[in-house]
């Protein structure tokens, strides 16, 4: 796990306008004994309205009379009637390449290729999820996975937001944060119904909550339950692995929808469920509003979210390891790896150290090292208390900047190209011109694909099966070291060189590829 549960947005894939059966965008990760349906995030939205301005659907004082009385509520109907107009359905139209030849990849592929000769064909696909409006001029919050490509080879072409009154808008993506599974959209409207964020830190276990969303495409569905746990750590790692757990029914399609308290404030963003079957079993998770707020504010400004980074690999301190290291159980986390040149290495932190405090805050199973480090502003100098060889010591660390999720470890060259939703697509990098989807090569990724960690280049995370690069055996896990004999170290550099080649009228570019068992030059055609 690097210092660094299944998405519940259903994916409907259509053959032209009818359905084809493809992979669900829902990614299963098993923790304990069940499958977790994913999400992640950070905080509270306060909007000041001048006199005469439109007020929020959940304006203070407007919900009190509509809310059910304290204790066992008789009905949520009046409160829901006030809140429901601000909850929206979010759908995407996607273009996905599918293999028309069922024998592709087998010795019979050419024989039974059909009219397409075994080449992939393009189909249309759709995804559904939920969201909610947070301003009268049309800013919308949802989960990142709701508006991301749902399966291998898919490209999102458009995002549509549908209000409760069936008004439809084409949405613009303002910003996204894959690490916390948050995204902000903008629709062009005026006088739109909207809701405010509340303070999730004031919520308590046992409080009533209401979730509104579009499970399985059933728009405007309302469920209620209680808060089952606060600050729940799911065990999937990441910088903000802390959620509100609820027994309110949350299913696929609820992703991105709001969780309301009894004052009508949004205290969570529904994002995950724990389920052995994919359906609701009474364990759902929402991103706390107090965790999400700063991230949403940052995205609304068009900025990138920056987080602290130590540059260490973390191993949970199990009971037997705690005994072996002679430290108390439930205190601290074990450093399994230290990345050269990163903040921890510069401060003298070593493999085998047990970090027990960051800036005076205890490292515990509920407040992990990843969480504490991520919430330190990059460039800040903080004391870190650790145990080494049974002795307690404190080092001063100048915290670095956490790399983008696609640059962190966990890259599997043999995995399905759609398995790592945080990897940036080829449209972002410009590598689509040669049919590639690439990411910056990091020492972590280099080690995982079996090459020298000092290698510089961009790693191939996906290949368009209809491209010339695919025909010439360029594959996931290859590293592009140079293009036309010019070194490349980032997707942006690759994009610039390819753009120059296209402007000059070149039909091909020369790649130097390195991989686990060697490498060499490959000339690939530029797409028209």
LUMNULO-473835 format. One record per residue (C-alpha): residue in three letters; x negated, y, z negated. Coordinates in steps of 0.1 Angstrom, whole numbers, plus 2048, in hexadecimal, padded with zeros to 3 digits. Example, Ala and Ser with C-alpha at 12.3 -4.5 7.8 and 13.67 -1.06 7.14 Angstrom:
// LUMNULO-473835
<Ala,<785,7D3,7B2>>
<Ser,<777,7F5,7B9>>
END
This chain:
// LUMNULO-473835
<Unk,<800,800,800>>
<Unk,<7F2,822,809>>
<Unk,<7F3,842,7F4>>
<Unk,<80B,848,808>>
<Unk,<89A,800,81B>>
<Unk,<8AB,7F7,83A>>
<Unk,<8B9,815,84D>>
<Unk,<8DF,813,84C>>
<Unk,<8E7,824,86D>>
<Unk,<8F7,80B,885>>
<Unk,<8EA,809,8A8>>
<Unk,<903,802,8C4>>
<Unk,<8F2,7F9,8E5>>
<Unk,<905,7FB,905>>
<Unk,<8FE,7EC,927>>
<Unk,<905,80A,93B>>
<Unk,<925,811,929>>
<Unk,<92A,7EE,91B>>
<Unk,<917,7DD,8FF>>
<Unk,<8F6,7CB,901>>
<Unk,<8E8,7BA,8E3>>
<Unk,<8C8,7C8,8D7>>
<Unk,<8B5,7CE,8B7>>
<Unk,<8C7,7E1,89C>>
<Unk,<8B4,800,891>>
<Unk,<8B9,7F2,86E>>
<Unk,<897,7E8,861>>
<Unk,<896,7CE,846>>
<Unk,<87C,7CF,82B>>
<Unk,<87E,7B5,80F>>
<Unk,<878,7C0,7EC>>
<Unk,<880,7AA,7CE>>
<Unk,<898,791,7DF>>
<Unk,<8AD,7A7,7F6>>
<Unk,<8AA,7BC,814>>
<Unk,<8A7,7E2,80F>>
<Unk,<8B6,7F9,829>>
<Unk,<89D,818,82C>>
<Unk,<89B,83D,825>>
<Unk,<885,856,810>>
<Unk,<882,87E,802>>
<Unk,<882,8A3,7EB>>
<Unk,<89D,8C2,7DC>>
<Unk,<8BB,8DF,7D6>>
<Unk,<8CB,8F7,7EF>>
<Unk,<8D7,919,7E3>>
<Unk,<8E7,931,7FC>>
<Unk,<8F1,954,7F4>>
<Unk,<90F,962,806>>
<Unk,<916,987,80A>>
<Unk,<938,994,802>>
<Unk,<951,989,81B>>
<Unk,<93B,96E,829>>
<Unk,<949,94B,82F>>
<Unk,<946,936,80F>>
<Unk,<93B,912,80C>>
<Unk,<955,8F6,80A>>
<Unk,<947,8EE,7E8>>
<Unk,<944,912,7DB>>
<Unk,<941,913,7B5>>
<Unk,<963,915,7A6>>
<Unk,<975,909,7C5>>
<Unk,<971,8E4,7BD>>
<Unk,<979,8E5,798>>
<Unk,<99E,8E5,79C>>
<Unk,<99C,8CB,7B8>>
<Unk,<984,8B4,7A5>>
<Unk,<991,896,791>>
<Unk,<991,89C,76B>>
<Unk,<974,88F,757>>
<Unk,<974,86B,74E>>
<Unk,<987,852,764>>
<Unk,<993,867,782>>
<Unk,<9B6,863,78E>>
<Unk,<9AE,86E,7B2>>
<Unk,<992,87D,7C7>>
<Unk,<9AA,888,7E2>>
<Unk,<9AA,8AE,7DC>>
<Unk,<984,8AF,7D9>>
<Unk,<97E,89A,7F8>>
<Unk,<996,8B0,80C>>
<Unk,<980,8CE,804>>
<Unk,<95F,8BC,80C>>
<Unk,<967,8A6,829>>
<Unk,<967,8C1,844>>
<Unk,<941,8C7,83F>>
<Unk,<938,8A2,844>>
<Unk,<930,899,868>>
<Unk,<92B,87B,87E>>
<Unk,<909,87A,890>>
<Unk,<904,866,8AF>>
<Unk,<8E7,863,8C8>>
<Unk,<8E6,85A,8EC>>
<Unk,<8C7,845,8F3>>
<Unk,<8B6,837,912>>
<Unk,<8A7,815,90D>>
<Unk,<895,7FD,924>>
<Unk,<8A0,7D9,922>>
<Unk,<893,7BA,933>>
<Unk,<8AB,7B1,94F>>
<Unk,<899,78F,955>>
<Unk,<8A1,777,939>>
<Unk,<882,762,943>>
<Unk,<86A,780,940>>
<Unk,<84A,776,930>>
<Unk,<84E,751,939>>
<Unk,<841,73D,957>>
<Unk,<864,741,967>>
<Unk,<864,767,965>>
<Unk,<85B,76C,98A>>
<Unk,<871,750,996>>
<Unk,<891,75D,985>>
<Unk,<889,782,986>>
<Unk,<8A9,78B,998>>
<Unk,<8AD,7AB,9AC>>
<Unk,<898,7BF,994>>
<Unk,<87B,7A7,998>>
<Unk,<879,7A3,973>>
<Unk,<872,7C8,96C>>
<Unk,<884,7D9,94F>>
<Unk,<8A3,7ED,955>>
<Unk,<8AF,80C,943>>
<Unk,<8CF,80A,92F>>
<Unk,<8E2,823,918>>
<Unk,<8E4,81F,8F3>>
<Unk,<8F4,831,8D6>>
<Unk,<8EF,834,8B1>>
<Unk,<906,841,896>>
<Unk,<901,850,874>>
<Unk,<90C,86C,85D>>
<Unk,<901,88F,853>>
<Unk,<90F,8AF,843>>
<Unk,<90E,8D4,84B>>
<Unk,<8FB,8EA,833>>
<Unk,<902,90D,842>>
<Unk,<91E,91F,854>>
<Unk,<907,923,873>>
<Unk,<902,8FE,878>>
<Unk,<8E4,8EF,866>>
<Unk,<8EA,8CA,861>>
<Unk,<8D7,8B1,84A>>
<Unk,<8D4,88C,852>>
<Unk,<8BC,86F,850>>
<Unk,<89F,86E,868>>
<Unk,<8A7,84A,872>>
<Unk,<8CA,855,87D>>
<Unk,<8BC,86B,899>>
<Unk,<89E,855,8A2>>
<Unk,<89A,83B,8BD>>
<Unk,<8AB,81C,8B1>>
<Unk,<898,801,8C3>>
<Unk,<879,7F8,8D7>>
<Unk,<875,80E,8F6>>
<Unk,<892,825,8ED>>
<Unk,<891,84B,8F3>>
<Unk,<8AA,862,8E3>>
<Unk,<8BA,878,8FE>>
<Unk,<8D4,88B,8EA>>
<Unk,<8E2,88F,8C7>>
<Unk,<907,897,8C2>>
<Unk,<918,8A4,8A2>>
<Unk,<93D,89E,89E>>
<Unk,<951,8B0,883>>
<Unk,<96E,8A2,870>>
<Unk,<986,8B6,886>>
<Unk,<976,8A5,8A4>>
<Unk,<963,8C3,8B1>>
<Unk,<943,8B8,8C2>>
<Unk,<922,8C9,8C5>>
<Unk,<901,8C1,8D5>>
<Unk,<8E6,8C3,8BA>>
<Unk,<8C2,8CF,8BB>>
<Unk,<8A8,8BE,8A5>>
<Unk,<899,8D9,88F>>
<Unk,<881,8C3,87C>>
<Unk,<87C,8A0,86E>>
<Unk,<868,890,852>>
<Unk,<864,86B,858>>
<Unk,<852,866,836>>
<Unk,<872,86F,824>>
<Unk,<88B,866,83F>>
<Unk,<899,889,841>>
<Unk,<8A3,89D,860>>
<Unk,<8B3,8BF,866>>
<Unk,<8C8,8C6,885>>
<Unk,<8D8,8E6,892>>
<Unk,<8F9,8EA,8A4>>
<Unk,<905,90B,8B3>>
<Unk,<924,915,8A1>>
<Unk,<931,930,88A>>
<Unk,<947,92E,86C>>
<Unk,<941,909,867>>
<Unk,<94A,8F7,847>>
<Unk,<92C,8F0,832>>
<Unk,<922,8E3,80F>>
<Unk,<907,8EC,7F7>>
<Unk,<8ED,8D7,7E5>>
<Unk,<8EF,8D2,7C0>>
<Unk,<8D4,8C9,7A6>>
<Unk,<8D0,8A3,7A5>>
<Unk,<8BA,8A6,786>>
<Unk,<8D9,8AE,772>>
<Unk,<8EA,88E,77E>>
<Unk,<8EC,871,765>>
<Unk,<8F0,84C,767>>
<Unk,<915,845,765>>
<Unk,<920,865,776>>
<Unk,<93B,862,791>>
<Unk,<930,868,7B5>>
<Unk,<942,869,7D7>>
<Unk,<932,85F,7F8>>
<Unk,<940,86B,819>>
<Unk,<934,85E,83B>>
<Unk,<939,849,85A>>
<Unk,<932,824,851>>
<Unk,<933,80E,870>>
<Unk,<940,82C,884>>
<Unk,<95F,830,86E>>
<Unk,<95F,856,86B>>
<Unk,<967,868,84B>>
<Unk,<966,84A,834>>
<Unk,<966,852,80F>>
<Unk,<958,83C,7F3>>
<Unk,<953,842,7CE>>
<Unk,<93F,833,7B2>>
<Unk,<927,83C,797>>
<Unk,<902,843,795>>
<Unk,<8F2,822,78C>>
<Unk,<8CE,82F,787>>
<Unk,<8B9,84E,78C>>
<Unk,<895,850,799>>
<Unk,<898,82D,7A7>>
<Unk,<877,821,7B6>>
<Unk,<87F,808,7D2>>
<Unk,<85C,7FA,7D4>>
<Unk,<857,803,7F9>>
<Unk,<83D,81C,7F1>>
<Unk,<83B,83E,802>>
<Unk,<836,861,7F4>>
<Unk,<85A,865,7E6>>
<Unk,<866,843,7DC>>
<Unk,<880,84F,7C3>>
<Unk,<8A6,84C,7C9>>
<Unk,<8C8,84F,7B9>>
<Unk,<8D7,82C,7B8>>
<Unk,<8FD,829,7BA>>
<Unk,<918,80F,7BD>>
<Unk,<92D,825,7D4>>
<Unk,<931,811,7F4>>
<Unk,<916,81B,80D>>
<Unk,<913,808,82E>>
<Unk,<903,80C,850>>
<Unk,<90D,82D,85E>>
<Unk,<90E,83E,83C>>
<Unk,<8EA,848,841>>
<Unk,<8E5,86E,83F>>
<Unk,<907,874,82E>>
<Unk,<90B,887,80E>>
<Unk,<910,87A,7EA>>
<Unk,<925,893,7D6>>
<Unk,<928,898,7B1>>
<Unk,<949,8A0,7A0>>
<Unk,<943,8C5,7A6>>
<Unk,<941,8BF,7CB>>
<Unk,<91B,8C6,7CD>>
<Unk,<905,8B1,7E3>>
<Unk,<8ED,89F,7CB>>
<Unk,<8E1,884,7E3>>
<Unk,<8DD,87A,808>>
<Unk,<8E8,856,80D>>
<Unk,<8CC,843,81F>>
<Unk,<8C7,81E,814>>
<Unk,<8D8,7FF,807>>
<Unk,<8CB,7E0,7F6>>
<Unk,<8DC,7C2,806>>
<Unk,<8D4,79E,80E>>
<Unk,<8EF,79F,82A>>
<Unk,<8EE,7C2,838>>
<Unk,<90F,7CB,828>>
<Unk,<916,7DE,808>>
<Unk,<911,7CB,7E8>>
<Unk,<913,7E9,7D1>>
<Unk,<8EF,7F4,7D2>>
<Unk,<8EA,814,7E6>>
<Unk,<8D0,82F,7E5>>
<Unk,<8D1,854,7EB>>
<Unk,<8B4,86D,7EF>>
<Unk,<8B8,885,7D1>>
<Unk,<8C1,8A9,7DA>>
<Unk,<8A5,8B7,7C5>>
<Unk,<88C,8A2,7D8>>
<Unk,<89B,8AA,7FA>>
<Unk,<8A0,8D0,7F7>>
<Unk,<87B,8DC,7FC>>
<Unk,<877,8C5,81A>>
<Unk,<898,8D1,82A>>
<Unk,<88E,8F5,824>>
<Unk,<86C,8EF,834>>
<Unk,<87B,8DD,852>>
<Unk,<895,8F9,857>>
<Unk,<878,912,85A>>
<Unk,<868,8FC,876>>
<Unk,<84B,8F3,85F>>
<Unk,<83A,8D2,859>>
<Unk,<83D,8C2,836>>
<Unk,<81B,8C0,825>>
<Unk,<814,8A8,809>>
<Unk,<7F6,8A0,7F3>>
<Unk,<7E0,883,7FB>>
<Unk,<7C4,871,7E8>>
<Unk,<7B9,858,803>>
<Unk,<7BC,838,7EF>>
<Unk,<7CB,816,7F2>>
<Unk,<7E1,80E,7D4>>
<Unk,<7E8,7EC,7C5>>
<Unk,<803,7E8,7AA>>
<Unk,<7F4,7DF,788>>
<Unk,<805,7BE,780>>
<Unk,<805,7AF,75D>>
<Unk,<7E8,798,765>>
<Unk,<7D4,7B3,775>>
<Unk,<7DA,7CA,757>>
<Unk,<7CD,7AF,740>>
<Unk,<7AF,7A9,756>>
<Unk,<7A6,7CE,756>>
<Unk,<7AE,7D2,731>>
<Unk,<7C9,7ED,735>>
<Unk,<7ED,7F0,728>>
<Unk,<809,7E2,73E>>
<Unk,<81E,7FB,751>>
<Unk,<804,815,751>>
<Unk,<7F0,821,770>>
<Unk,<7EA,813,792>>
<Unk,<7CB,800,79F>>
<Unk,<7B6,80F,7BB>>
<Unk,<7B0,7F4,7D5>>
<Unk,<7A0,809,7EF>>
<Unk,<791,82C,7F2>>
<Unk,<790,83C,815>>
<Unk,<76E,84C,81D>>
<Unk,<76E,871,81F>>
<Unk,<790,876,80F>>
<Unk,<798,888,7EE>>
<Unk,<795,86A,7D7>>
<Unk,<773,861,7E6>>
<Unk,<766,884,7E3>>
<Unk,<770,885,7BE>>
<Unk,<75E,864,7B6>>
<Unk,<77C,84E,7B2>>
<Unk,<772,82A,7B9>>
<Unk,<782,809,7C2>>
<Unk,<78D,7F7,7A2>>
<Unk,<795,817,790>>
<Unk,<7B7,819,77F>>
<Unk,<7C7,83B,782>>
<Unk,<7DE,843,764>>
<Unk,<7E5,868,767>>
<Unk,<7E7,883,782>>
<Unk,<7E6,8A7,776>>
<Unk,<7F2,89B,754>>
<Unk,<80F,886,761>>
<Unk,<80F,861,759>>
<Unk,<80D,848,775>>
<Unk,<829,82E,76E>>
<Unk,<83F,816,782>>
<Unk,<859,832,784>>
<Unk,<841,84E,78C>>
<Unk,<828,83F,7A4>>
<Unk,<806,84C,7AE>>
<Unk,<813,851,7D2>>
<Unk,<82F,867,7C5>>
<Unk,<819,87C,7AE>>
<Unk,<7FE,881,7C8>>
<Unk,<817,88A,7E4>>
<Unk,<826,8A5,7CE>>
<Unk,<805,8B7,7C8>>
<Unk,<800,8D4,7E1>>
<Unk,<7E3,8CC,7F8>>
<Unk,<7C4,8DF,7EE>>
<Unk,<7CD,8DF,7C9>>
<Unk,<7B2,8D3,7B1>>
<Unk,<7C1,8BC,796>>
<Unk,<7B3,8A6,77A>>
<Unk,<7B8,881,77F>>
<Unk,<7B4,86A,761>>
<Unk,<7A8,847,769>>
<Unk,<79B,828,758>>
<Unk,<77A,819,765>>
<Unk,<76A,7FA,755>>
<Unk,<77F,7FF,736>>
<Unk,<776,824,731>>
<Unk,<78D,841,736>>
<Unk,<780,85E,74A>>
<Unk,<78D,87D,75D>>
<Unk,<783,889,77F>>
<Unk,<78C,8A9,791>>
<Unk,<79C,8A3,7B4>>
<Unk,<7A3,8BC,7CF>>
<Unk,<7C2,8AC,7DF>>
<Unk,<7C1,8A8,804>>
<Unk,<7DE,8A9,81E>>
<Unk,<7F1,889,824>>
<Unk,<7EE,87F,848>>
<Unk,<80D,879,85E>>
<Unk,<81E,858,858>>
<Unk,<812,84A,87A>>
<Unk,<7EE,84F,86F>>
<Unk,<7F1,83B,84E>>
<Unk,<7EA,816,84B>>
<Unk,<801,7F9,851>>
<Unk,<7FD,7F8,877>>
<Unk,<803,7D5,884>>
<Unk,<7F7,7D1,8A8>>
<Unk,<80D,7B1,8AC>>
<Unk,<82D,7C1,89E>>
<Unk,<84B,7CC,8B3>>
<Unk,<845,7EF,8C1>>
<Unk,<865,7FB,8B0>>
<Unk,<85C,7EE,88E>>
<Unk,<84A,80D,882>>
<Unk,<863,829,885>>
<Unk,<84A,843,878>>
<Unk,<833,840,896>>
<Unk,<836,85D,8AE>>
<Unk,<843,855,8D0>>
<Unk,<832,85A,8F2>>
<Unk,<849,878,8F9>>
<Unk,<839,889,8DC>>
<Unk,<816,882,8E7>>
<Unk,<819,886,90D>>
<Unk,<80B,863,912>>
<Unk,<82C,85A,923>>
<Unk,<81A,865,943>>
<Unk,<808,844,943>>
<Unk,<823,830,931>>
<Unk,<813,830,90E>>
<Unk,<81E,839,8EB>>
<Unk,<800,842,8D7>>
<Unk,<7F6,84E,8B4>>
<Unk,<7D5,85C,8A6>>
<Unk,<7BE,840,89B>>
<Unk,<7B5,840,876>>
<Unk,<79C,82A,863>>
<Unk,<7BA,818,854>>
<Unk,<7C8,80F,876>>
<Unk,<7A6,807,884>>
<Unk,<7A0,7ED,868>>
<Unk,<7C3,7DE,86E>>
<Unk,<7BC,7D8,893>>
<Unk,<799,7CA,88C>>
<Unk,<782,7E6,89A>>
<Unk,<768,7FD,88B>>
<Unk,<779,816,873>>
<Unk,<762,831,881>>
<Unk,<771,82D,8A4>>
<Unk,<781,84D,8B2>>
<Unk,<79F,84D,8C9>>
<Unk,<7C5,848,8CB>>
<Unk,<7D5,826,8C4>>
<Unk,<7F0,818,8DB>>
<Unk,<810,812,8C8>>
<Unk,<826,80A,8E5>>
<Unk,<824,804,90B>>
<Unk,<840,80A,924>>
<Unk,<843,7E7,934>>
<Unk,<84B,7F6,956>>
<Unk,<82B,80B,956>>
<Unk,<80A,805,969>>
<Unk,<7F9,804,947>>
<Unk,<80E,7E6,93D>>
<Unk,<807,7D4,95E>>
<Unk,<7E2,7D9,957>>
<Unk,<7E5,7C9,934>>
<Unk,<7E2,7E8,91F>>
<Unk,<7F3,7DD,8FF>>
<Unk,<7FD,7E8,8DC>>
<Unk,<7DE,7EB,8C5>>
<Unk,<7C7,7F6,8E1>>
<Unk,<7B3,815,8DB>>
<Unk,<7AF,830,8F6>>
<Unk,<78C,83E,8F0>>
<Unk,<78A,855,90F>>
<Unk,<79E,860,92D>>
<Unk,<78B,869,94D>>
<Unk,<76B,865,938>>
<Unk,<777,880,91F>>
<Unk,<77A,875,8FB>>
<Unk,<79C,877,8EB>>
<Unk,<7A3,876,8C6>>
<Unk,<7C7,882,8C4>>
<Unk,<7E7,87E,8D8>>
<Unk,<7E6,8A3,8E0>>
<Unk,<7C3,8A0,8F0>>
<Unk,<7D0,882,905>>
<Unk,<7EE,896,90F>>
<Unk,<7D9,8B4,91B>>
<Unk,<7C2,89E,930>>
<Unk,<7DF,88C,940>>
<Unk,<7F0,8AD,947>>
<Unk,<7D0,8BA,958>>
<Unk,<7CE,89B,96D>>
<Unk,<7F2,89F,979>>
<Unk,<7ED,8C3,982>>
<Unk,<7CE,8BA,996>>
<Unk,<7E3,8A1,9AA>>
<Unk,<7D2,882,99D>>
<Unk,<7E4,861,9A1>>
<Unk,<7D0,84F,987>>
<Unk,<7BC,854,967>>
<Unk,<79F,840,95A>>
<Unk,<7A3,833,937>>
<Unk,<788,824,921>>
<Unk,<79A,80A,90A>>
<Unk,<78B,7F9,8EC>>
<Unk,<79B,7DC,8DA>>
<Unk,<792,7C1,8C1>>
<Unk,<77F,7AB,8D9>>
<Unk,<76F,7C5,8F0>>
<Unk,<77B,7DF,908>>
<Unk,<774,7F1,929>>
<Unk,<781,809,943>>
<Unk,<7A4,807,952>>
<Unk,<7B2,81D,96D>>
<Unk,<7D8,823,968>>
<Unk,<7F1,835,97E>>
<Unk,<801,855,973>>
<Unk,<827,855,972>>
<Unk,<838,86C,98A>>
END
